[in-house]
Amino acid sequence: MAEFKLPENVTVMGDPHLGRQFKTGVPLHRVAELPNGLQAVFGHWDIQDWGGDNVIPTKLLKKKKIKLAISGHDHLAREETRDGVQIIVTGSMQPYTHAEDPAGGWYVTVKLDELEGLYVTHKNVRVLLKEGESLPTDLDCLSLIGKRITDEDEEIKVDTSDFDSLDLGQLLARALDGLSIKDQLMEEFSNAN
């Protein structure tokens, strides 16, 4: 088998082979080593900041005049711009959870009585089970899990009448009393609303 050779205009910041030592993302100190003005960088970064050190470094990329970052790791494919850097998130071939598939293309959540006649052969199914109900044993689907619910889970009513007259501006003004920048912050708040 011939050895794969990278083109000269491609630089790998780390081990190009995905082995046991592979870590997600290019560490910030390695991004800082990149030359200015690259056409694109590829990484495996978190797009949303979860508090770790693997967040896509768009401020640094902008400073280095890199306008396009392509990243995996995040499962939901999309495009966005942050700090003037276009981010393309490649996504995964399949969402990994029910929360990542709100349209129900791969994952569906149904009550047991809603399952009859539903085509789920190519779906991951979560069945909401009431007391005494059990999962079907003959369902043709990709995966099947059950979640116990109670009658209270089905209908939760929240009385919002106490919040109808809620005035965030008044609350903010009271919280900012005594601060020298109160007027400036209140103006920013008014402009945002």
VOGU-3710 file (C-alpha; in Angstrom, 3 decimals, decimal comma):
1> maefklpenv> 0,000/0,000/0,000  1,367/3,409/-0,990  1,989/5,909/1,793  -0,381/8,865/1,839  1,434/12,162/1,374  -0,171/15,477/2,275  -0,103/18,269/-0,313  2,508/20,943/0,384  -0,128/23,579/1,142  -1,614/21,507/4,003
11> tvmgdphlgr> -0,094/21,694/7,471  -1,178/19,292/10,198  -0,921/20,731/13,698  -0,332/17,475/15,564  -0,304/13,811/14,649  -2,122/13,330/11,314  -2,940/9,732/12,222  -6,011/9,148/14,352  -4,648/6,931/17,051  -5,047/6,484/20,766
21> qfktgvplhr> -3,319/9,797/21,446  -5,770/11,830/19,337  -7,286/14,803/21,151  -10,108/16,995/19,981  -9,263/20,417/18,604  -6,003/22,141/17,968  -4,662/23,596/21,224  -4,688/27,390/21,350  -0,912/27,581/21,466  -0,784/25,586/18,218
31> vaelpnglqa> -3,352/27,874/16,540  -1,147/30,797/17,544  1,680/29,150/15,570  -0,324/29,171/12,321  0,786/31,641/9,667  -1,409/34,694/9,072  -3,870/34,789/6,200  -4,540/31,086/5,679  -7,557/30,375/3,466  -9,079/27,922/5,957
41> vfghwdiqdw> -8,358/25,925/9,093  -9,874/22,597/10,031  -10,408/21,556/13,622  -12,433/19,477/15,985  -13,610/22,249/18,305  -16,621/22,893/20,507  -18,682/25,606/18,865  -20,609/26,403/22,028  -18,509/27,311/25,041  -19,131/24,609/27,649
51> ggdnviptkl> -16,389/25,969/29,888  -13,561/23,808/28,589  -10,439/24,636/26,628  -11,665/23,207/23,314  -13,751/26,186/22,137  -13,154/27,362/18,566  -10,712/30,297/18,896  -12,457/32,767/16,557  -10,904/35,865/18,163  -7,433/34,446/17,558
61> lkkkkiklai> -8,345/33,321/14,029  -9,603/36,831/13,234  -6,375/38,306/14,602  -4,446/35,959/12,282  -6,652/37,043/9,328  -8,078/33,543/8,882  -11,645/33,961/7,641  -12,878/30,350/7,435  -12,871/27,616/10,076  -14,295/24,163/9,400
71> sghdhlaree> -14,971/22,002/12,401  -16,357/18,624/13,289  -17,059/17,513/16,867  -20,412/19,314/17,109  -23,097/16,968/15,783  -25,484/19,529/14,253  -24,444/20,748/10,785  -24,748/24,500/10,306  -22,951/27,679/9,304  -22,467/30,782/11,385
81> trdgvqiivt> -20,163/33,752/11,651  -18,426/34,725/14,863  -15,868/37,496/15,316  -15,832/37,909/11,531  -14,821/34,269/11,003  -17,139/32,057/8,962  -17,630/28,736/10,752  -18,797/25,654/8,904  -19,806/22,859/11,245  -19,783/19,619/9,281
91> gsmqpythae> -22,033/17,785/11,721  -22,292/14,054/11,956  -23,941/11,623/9,579  -26,565/10,934/12,227  -27,615/12,907/15,301  -26,691/11,173/18,552  -29,661/12,094/20,719  -33,320/12,952/20,601  -32,396/16,556/21,473  -30,252/16,856/18,331
101> dpaggwyvtv> -33,116/15,833/16,053  -36,078/18,084/16,796  -37,713/17,300/13,424  -37,851/13,577/14,252  -35,932/12,374/11,200  -33,943/9,799/13,163  -35,361/9,951/16,686  -39,009/9,825/17,753  -40,622/9,917/21,160  -44,140/8,500/21,374
111> kldeleglyv> -46,610/7,122/23,879  -47,246/3,393/23,638  -50,718/3,875/22,133  -49,260/6,134/19,384  -46,888/3,405/18,193  -49,435/1,314/16,317  -49,184/1,920/12,562  -46,191/4,263/12,934  -43,315/3,495/10,519  -40,159/3,429/12,648
121> thknvrvllk> -37,928/0,952/10,789  -35,171/3,543/10,282  -35,655/5,441/13,529  -34,494/5,396/17,127  -37,616/5,110/19,240  -38,224/6,263/22,797  -41,563/5,074/24,203  -43,141/6,945/27,102  -44,571/4,228/29,346  -47,250/4,661/31,982
131> egeslptdld> -47,401/2,462/35,052  -48,124/-1,148/33,990  -47,064/-0,675/30,354  -44,003/-2,397/28,892  -41,923/-2,043/25,744  -42,982/-4,057/22,697  -40,640/-6,945/21,902  -41,267/-7,114/18,152  -40,739/-3,512/17,021  -38,555/-3,128/13,913
141> clsligkrit> -36,480/-0,007/14,629  -32,847/1,101/14,939  -32,987/1,337/18,735  -35,679/1,164/21,374  -35,713/2,657/24,855  -38,473/3,219/27,368  -39,053/6,105/29,730  -41,473/5,854/32,638  -43,905/8,710/33,016  -46,608/9,476/35,540
151> dedeeikvdt> -49,938/11,158/34,957  -48,387/14,392/36,257  -45,765/14,268/33,462  -48,454/14,404/30,792  -49,989/17,743/31,704  -48,096/20,333/33,655  -50,034/23,560/34,006  -48,164/26,683/35,034  -49,999/29,733/36,291  -48,259/32,733/34,699
161> sdfdsldlgq> -50,688/35,416/35,892  -48,166/36,665/38,472  -45,663/37,343/35,680  -47,953/39,160/33,256  -46,984/42,551/34,677  -43,289/41,731/35,087  -41,198/44,753/34,079  -37,547/43,802/33,570  -36,603/47,445/33,046  -37,841/48,391/36,515
171> llaraldgls> -36,091/45,394/38,071  -32,820/46,266/36,328  -33,090/49,926/37,331  -33,513/48,937/40,982  -30,578/46,521/40,779  -28,345/49,214/39,272  -29,247/51,944/41,810  -26,120/53,623/43,144  -23,853/52,583/40,251  -22,161/55,325/38,258
181> ikdqlmeefs> -22,855/53,533/34,966  -26,565/53,002/35,624  -27,724/55,421/32,887  -25,393/53,900/30,291  -26,510/50,338/31,112  -30,186/51,322/31,089  -29,725/52,910/27,660  -28,070/49,695/26,382  -30,957/47,679/27,821  -33,519/49,956/26,146
191> nan> -31,715/49,707/22,797  -31,627/45,901/23,017  -35,389/45,687/23,545
//
